[in-house]
Amino acid sequence: MHWLKIFLELTKFRISLFTAFSTSLGFLIAQKNPSSGMFFSVLGVFLIASGGCGLNQYQERNDDRWMERTKARPLPSGKFLPKKALLFSLGLIVSGFFILIYWVNWIACGLALFALFWYNGFYTYLKRKSAFATIPGALVGAIPPLIGWVSAKGSLSYDPQILALSLFFFMWQVPHFWLLFLNYSKDYEKAGFPTLTRIFSGRQLRRLTFVWICATFATCTIIPLFGTIEFDVILGGLIIAGLWLIWKSAYLLRGRSQPFFSRTLFTTMNGYMLLVMALFTLDKLIH
């Protein structure tokens, strides 16, 4: 159990599983029925995402020592040696790419390679330089559904359905990351990361985050316009989920005495995305 816990922490299991889930959603929207191709694309993305998270922890192991939120991770706490973590992470990445190349297609593999580069190369470097790194970094979240799509279609053809879905995942990533970073702004400042709290006032940050959350909901309502949803009850569920998110986020506008954000809203953002993905998946499985 000790090693299992280290594995789950190093690979950020929940994030990697979420990434795999979004890949399956892209596949189902393209093909409408699960198949072996979906299994291999999801498995490949899961392994690459797990390895990418482990590689990120290797890259940021020295910074993590300074933050309360991350100092107990396997590398800064000494539970796992950095060299072993690096080799293990690279092994996961190579395994994932092998699965995508052999059982899926080269296009899916190329998209996964780009996502890995963007996250571990570009974004990991940029967030030490700019407090706005999250915006270009959010592109990583838009790629897994696209991988699922090309896994089903076999080609990277233009289609507004997958573009709308990927845009939604991109939009959601930004307030999701901001709520995480800003909840631990003191930690990030102590580790030398630039933060939005040094650029905007509390009121400005609350409004900015609320507006972006509203834009995330608006983006979600665009997806059904391209024929993605088959059942009206699913569409109604998406609208209700979005209104619930807006209602829960409205406290950001309720005066200076309110905290800029909280763990509750961060959890709400995650719950909203999981609910949306579940509704889209249910729509395809019962079709």
C-alpha positions as CSV (number, residue, x, y, z in Angstrom):
1,M,0.0,0.0,0.0
2,H,2.9,2.4,0.7
3,W,4.2,2.1,-2.9
4,L,0.7,2.3,-4.3
5,K,0.2,5.6,-2.5
6,I,3.5,6.9,-3.8
7,F,2.5,5.9,-7.3
8,L,-0.8,7.7,-7.0
9,E,0.8,10.8,-5.7
10,L,3.6,10.9,-8.3
11,T,1.4,10.3,-11.3
12,K,-1.4,12.6,-9.9
13,F,-3.8,9.7,-10.5
14,R,-7.0,11.7,-10.4
15,I,-5.8,14.3,-12.9
16,S,-4.5,11.5,-15.2
17,L,-7.8,9.6,-14.9
18,F,-9.7,12.8,-15.7
19,T,-7.6,13.3,-18.8
20,A,-8.3,9.8,-19.9
21,F,-12.1,10.3,-19.3
22,S,-12.0,13.4,-21.6
23,T,-10.3,11.3,-24.3
24,S,-13.1,8.8,-24.2
25,L,-15.6,11.6,-24.5
26,G,-14.0,12.8,-27.7
27,F,-14.0,9.2,-29.1
28,L,-17.7,8.7,-28.2
29,I,-18.8,12.0,-29.9
30,A,-17.0,10.9,-33.0
31,Q,-18.1,7.3,-33.1
32,K,-21.1,7.1,-30.7
33,N,-20.2,3.6,-29.5
34,P,-17.3,2.3,-27.4
35,S,-14.8,-0.1,-29.1
36,S,-11.3,-1.5,-28.6
37,G,-10.0,1.7,-30.3
38,M,-11.4,3.7,-27.5
39,F,-9.8,1.5,-24.9
40,F,-6.3,1.8,-26.4
41,S,-6.6,5.5,-26.9
42,V,-7.7,6.0,-23.3
43,L,-5.0,3.7,-22.0
44,G,-2.3,5.4,-24.0
45,V,-3.4,8.9,-22.9
46,F,-3.6,7.8,-19.3
47,L,-0.1,6.4,-19.3
48,I,1.3,9.5,-21.0
49,A,-0.6,11.9,-18.7
50,S,0.6,9.9,-15.6
51,G,4.2,10.0,-16.9
52,G,3.9,13.7,-17.7
53,C,2.7,14.4,-14.2
54,G,5.6,12.4,-12.7
55,L,8.0,14.2,-15.0
56,N,6.6,17.6,-13.9
57,Q,7.2,16.7,-10.3
58,Y,10.7,15.8,-11.1
59,Q,11.2,19.1,-12.8
60,E,9.7,21.1,-9.9
61,R,11.0,19.0,-7.0
62,N,13.2,21.8,-5.7
63,D,10.3,24.4,-5.9
64,D,7.9,21.9,-4.2
65,R,10.1,21.9,-1.1
66,W,9.1,25.5,-0.4
67,M,5.3,25.1,-0.5
68,E,3.1,23.7,2.2
69,R,0.8,22.1,-0.4
70,T,3.5,20.2,-2.2
71,K,6.3,19.6,0.3
72,A,4.9,16.2,1.2
73,R,5.0,14.9,-2.4
74,P,7.2,11.9,-3.0
75,L,10.3,13.8,-4.2
76,P,10.6,16.8,-1.9
77,S,9.7,14.6,1.1
78,G,12.4,12.0,0.1
79,K,9.9,9.1,-0.2
80,F,11.1,8.5,-3.8
81,L,14.5,9.1,-5.4
82,P,14.5,11.7,-8.2
83,K,16.4,9.4,-10.6
84,K,14.0,6.6,-10.1
85,A,11.0,9.0,-10.5
86,L,12.5,10.2,-13.7
87,L,13.0,6.7,-15.1
88,F,9.6,5.6,-14.0
89,S,7.9,8.6,-15.5
90,L,9.7,8.2,-18.8
91,G,8.8,4.5,-18.8
92,L,5.1,5.4,-18.5
93,I,5.4,8.0,-21.3
94,V,7.2,5.5,-23.7
95,S,4.6,2.8,-23.0
96,G,1.8,5.3,-23.7
97,F,3.3,6.3,-27.0
98,F,3.9,2.7,-28.0
99,I,0.2,2.0,-27.5
100,L,-0.9,5.0,-29.5
101,I,1.4,4.2,-32.4
102,Y,0.8,0.5,-32.5
103,W,-3.0,0.3,-31.7
104,V,-4.3,3.7,-32.6
105,N,-2.7,6.0,-35.2
106,W,0.2,8.4,-35.7
107,I,-2.0,11.4,-35.6
108,A,-3.1,10.6,-32.0
109,C,0.5,10.0,-31.1
110,G,1.5,13.3,-32.6
111,L,-1.1,15.2,-30.6
112,A,-0.1,13.4,-27.4
113,L,3.6,14.4,-28.1
114,F,2.6,18.0,-28.6
115,A,0.6,18.0,-25.3
116,L,3.5,16.5,-23.5
117,F,5.9,19.2,-24.9
118,W,3.4,22.0,-24.2
119,Y,2.9,20.9,-20.6
120,N,6.4,19.8,-19.5
121,G,8.4,22.0,-21.8
122,F,6.5,25.2,-22.5
123,Y,4.1,25.7,-19.6
124,T,6.3,24.4,-16.8
125,Y,8.9,27.0,-17.9
126,L,6.5,29.8,-18.6
127,K,4.7,29.7,-15.2
128,R,8.0,30.8,-13.6
129,K,8.0,33.8,-15.9
130,S,4.4,35.0,-16.1
131,A,1.3,34.9,-13.8
132,F,-0.7,34.5,-17.0
133,A,1.0,31.2,-18.0
134,T,-2.3,29.4,-17.2
135,I,-4.0,30.8,-20.3
136,P,-1.7,29.3,-22.9
137,G,-1.1,26.3,-20.6
138,A,-4.8,25.5,-20.7
139,L,-4.3,24.3,-24.3
140,V,-3.1,21.0,-22.8
141,G,-6.7,20.4,-21.6
142,A,-8.1,20.8,-25.0
143,I,-6.0,18.1,-26.6
144,P,-7.2,14.8,-25.0
145,P,-10.7,15.1,-26.4
146,L,-9.1,15.7,-29.8
147,I,-7.0,12.6,-29.4
148,G,-10.1,10.6,-28.7
149,W,-11.7,12.1,-31.8
150,V,-8.9,11.3,-34.2
151,S,-8.7,7.8,-32.7
152,A,-12.2,7.2,-33.8
153,K,-12.1,9.1,-37.1
154,G,-8.6,8.1,-38.1
155,S,-7.9,11.6,-39.4
156,L,-7.7,15.2,-38.2
157,S,-10.5,16.6,-40.3
158,Y,-12.3,19.8,-39.5
159,D,-15.5,19.4,-37.5
160,P,-17.2,22.0,-35.3
161,Q,-18.3,19.4,-32.8
162,I,-14.8,18.5,-31.6
163,L,-13.7,22.1,-31.9
164,A,-16.5,23.3,-29.6
165,L,-15.8,20.5,-27.2
166,S,-12.1,21.2,-27.1
167,L,-12.8,24.9,-26.6
168,F,-14.9,24.1,-23.6
169,F,-12.1,22.1,-22.0
170,F,-9.7,25.0,-22.7
171,M,-12.0,27.5,-21.1
172,W,-12.6,25.4,-18.0
173,Q,-8.9,24.9,-17.4
174,V,-8.3,28.6,-16.7
175,P,-10.5,29.3,-13.7
176,H,-9.8,25.8,-12.5
177,F,-6.1,26.6,-12.3
178,W,-6.6,30.1,-11.0
179,L,-8.7,28.9,-8.1
180,L,-5.9,26.4,-7.3
181,F,-3.0,28.9,-7.6
182,L,-4.8,31.7,-5.9
183,N,-5.9,29.5,-3.0
184,Y,-2.2,29.0,-2.3
185,S,-0.8,32.3,-3.5
186,K,1.4,32.7,-0.4
187,D,2.9,29.3,-1.2
188,Y,3.6,30.2,-4.8
189,E,5.1,33.5,-3.9
190,K,7.4,31.8,-1.3
191,A,8.6,29.5,-4.0
192,G,9.3,32.4,-6.4
193,F,6.4,32.0,-8.8
194,P,4.7,35.1,-10.1
195,T,1.0,35.3,-9.0
196,L,-2.1,37.2,-10.1
197,T,-2.4,38.6,-6.6
198,R,0.6,40.9,-7.3
199,I,-1.1,42.3,-10.4
200,F,-4.8,42.7,-9.6
201,S,-6.7,43.8,-6.5
202,G,-8.9,41.3,-4.7
203,R,-12.1,42.8,-6.3
204,Q,-10.6,42.7,-9.8
205,L,-9.6,39.1,-9.3
206,R,-13.0,38.1,-8.1
207,R,-14.7,39.7,-11.0
208,L,-12.2,38.3,-13.5
209,T,-12.6,34.7,-12.2
210,F,-16.4,35.0,-12.2
211,V,-16.5,36.3,-15.8
212,W,-14.3,33.4,-16.9
213,I,-16.5,30.9,-15.2
214,C,-19.6,32.4,-16.9
215,A,-17.7,32.2,-20.2
216,T,-17.0,28.5,-19.5
217,F,-20.7,27.8,-19.1
218,A,-21.5,29.8,-22.2
219,T,-19.0,27.7,-24.2
220,C,-20.7,24.5,-22.9
221,T,-24.0,25.7,-24.2
222,I,-22.5,26.2,-27.7
223,I,-21.6,22.5,-28.1
224,P,-25.2,21.2,-28.5
225,L,-25.7,23.7,-31.4
226,F,-23.6,21.4,-33.6
227,G,-25.7,18.3,-33.1
228,T,-23.7,16.8,-30.3
229,I,-26.7,16.1,-28.0
230,E,-29.4,13.7,-29.0
231,F,-31.8,13.9,-26.0
232,D,-33.4,17.1,-24.6
233,V,-33.2,15.8,-21.1
234,I,-29.4,15.8,-21.4
235,L,-29.4,19.3,-22.7
236,G,-31.6,20.4,-19.8
237,G,-29.1,18.7,-17.4
238,L,-26.2,20.7,-19.0
239,I,-28.1,24.0,-18.5
240,I,-29.0,23.2,-14.9
241,A,-25.4,22.2,-14.1
242,G,-24.2,25.5,-15.6
243,L,-26.7,27.6,-13.7
244,W,-25.7,25.7,-10.5
245,L,-22.0,26.6,-11.2
246,I,-22.9,30.3,-11.7
247,W,-24.9,30.4,-8.5
248,K,-22.1,28.8,-6.5
249,S,-19.6,31.2,-8.0
250,A,-21.6,34.3,-7.4
251,Y,-20.1,34.8,-3.9
252,L,-17.0,36.1,-5.7
253,L,-19.0,39.3,-6.3
254,R,-20.3,39.7,-2.7
255,G,-18.1,42.3,-1.2
256,R,-14.6,42.6,0.2
257,S,-15.3,40.5,3.3
258,Q,-15.6,37.4,1.2
259,P,-12.5,35.4,0.5
260,F,-11.4,35.5,-3.1
261,F,-12.1,31.9,-3.5
262,S,-12.2,28.7,-1.5
263,R,-11.7,25.0,-1.7
264,T,-15.4,24.7,-2.1
265,L,-15.5,26.6,-5.3
266,F,-12.5,24.6,-6.6
267,T,-14.3,21.4,-5.8
268,T,-17.5,22.8,-7.5
269,M,-15.6,23.5,-10.7
270,N,-14.3,19.9,-10.7
271,G,-17.7,18.5,-10.0
272,Y,-19.2,20.6,-12.8
273,M,-16.8,19.3,-15.3
274,L,-17.3,15.7,-14.2
275,L,-21.1,16.2,-14.4
276,V,-20.9,17.6,-17.9
277,M,-18.7,14.8,-19.1
278,A,-21.0,12.2,-17.5
279,L,-24.0,13.8,-19.3
280,F,-22.3,13.8,-22.7
281,T,-21.2,10.2,-22.2
282,L,-24.7,9.1,-21.1
283,D,-26.2,10.8,-24.2
284,K,-24.0,8.6,-26.5
285,L,-24.3,5.4,-24.6
286,I,-28.1,5.4,-24.5
287,H,-28.4,6.5,-28.2
